[in-house]
Amino acid sequence: MNFKIKKGDKVKVLAGKDRGKTGVVEKVFVAERKVKIEGINKVKKHQKPQRSGEKGQLISLSLPIDISKVQLICPKCSKPSRIGRVLDGDKKVRVCKKCQAKFE
């Protein structure tokens, strides 16, 4: 599968508990159709002590979110927009549907 969202893209969350927040994509999980976004979908996990004498602790993790719940933010117009693809020579380039700016 070929997704229009890639690692390093700035995205806006459209649904869920973090609706309206923006963040940068850390990783794209192609098989699960999910993306991991820095600072979004945070959960706290209890971790057991690994060795004797060590204490357990709470760890804050950010879990992946479904790719359909995020929208790419155009770097030129700074608005969430849909993405198209245009042939630029012999390469396909992502293009903002609102302002026609090319993504690098």
FIFI-115569 format. One record per residue: x, y, z of N, C-alpha, C in turn; residue in one letter. Coordinates in steps of 0.05 Angstrom, whole numbers, plus 5000, padded with zeros to 4 digits. Example, Ala and Ser with C-alpha at 12.3 -4.5 7.8 and 13.67 -1.06 7.14 Angstrom:
2
526448865156524649105156526449345156A525749555142527349795143525850015157S
end
This chain:
104
501749765000500050005000501750255000M500650454989502150704987500550925000N501551035023500051235038501051515030F499351705034500051985028501352115052K501351985075502652095099505151945104I507352085109509951965113511252065139K513351935146514852005171515852295168K515452455189516452735189514352935181G512052845171509853025163508453135187D507453385185505853505206502953445200K501553335220498753255216496953365238V494353375232492353465252490553225257K489853185283488152965291485253045287V483652885273480852955266478852825286L479552605299477652475316479052345340A477552305361478652175385479052375407G480352275429480752445453482652685448K484352665427486252875421485453035396D482853045391481753185367482653485367R483653575345484453855342487453905347G488853705359491653735364493353685339K495753795338497553745316500053625326T501453475309503953345316505453245292G507853145297509553045275509452745275V509252625252509052325249511852215256V511852025275514351895283514751645266E512651495262512851235248510151165234K510251035211507950945197507850645197V505650525207505350235207503550165184F504750075162503250035137501249805140V502049575151500349345153497849395170A498149555192495949615210494449865202E495350015182494150265173494050465196R496250495211496450675233498950845232K498851075246501151255248501651315277V504151345285504851425312505751715311K504351885327504852165326505952255353I507952425352509352525376507452675394E507052575419505352715438502352675436G501552505418498652455413497952165422I495552125432494551865442496351755464N496851925484498551835506496951665525K498251445535497051275555499251225577V498351155601500251085622500150785626K502550665628502850385630504350325656K503350125671504650045696506849845688H509249895698511449705692512349575718Q512449305717513349155740516349185744K517249155769520149165774521548935760P523848985747525248785732527148625750Q528348745770530148615788529148635817R530148475834529348495862530548745874S528948885891529849135903529049375886G528349335861527549555844524549615847E523749855843520949925845519549925818K516949865819515349895794514850185788G514050245764513650525757511450555736Q510550805732508650875711510250995688L509650885664511050985640508851115622I509451345610507651475592508551405563S506651285548507251205520505351345501L506151375477504351475456503751235437S501251165435500450935418499751025390L499850835371499050905343496050975341P495351145322492651225317492051155288I489451095282488751015255489251245235D490251165212491051365191488751525181I486251415183483951565173483151785192S484251795216483552005236485452235236K487252245217489152465215489052595187V489752845186489852985160492453145159Q493653135136496253265131495953575131L497853715143497854005143499854105122I498854275104500554385083502654565095C505154535087507254715098507155005088P505855045064505655315053503355475065K500855355063498555505073497855445102C499255255115498955175143496055095150S494654985131491854885136491754585130K490054445145489654165139488354135112P489453965095488253945068488653665057S487053605037487353345023489753365005R490753124997493253114982492652974955I493753094934493652974908496452904899G496652764876499252694865499352784836R501652914830502053024803504752914793V504852864767507452784755509153024752L511553014763513553224760515953104746D515953124719517952984704517352684703G519052524715518452234716517752144745D517352334763516752274791513952364798K512652214816510052304827510652474852K509452704854509852884876507252944890V507252954917504853024932504253314929R501753384926500953664922498553724939V498553964952496254064968493954124950C491554034957489154084940488154374942K488954514965487954794969489654994954K492354974957494155184946495955084924C495854824918497454694897500454694903Q501254724928504054724936505054434936A507554404928508754134928510054074955K509753824963511053734988513853634982F515753694998518553614993519153395013E
end
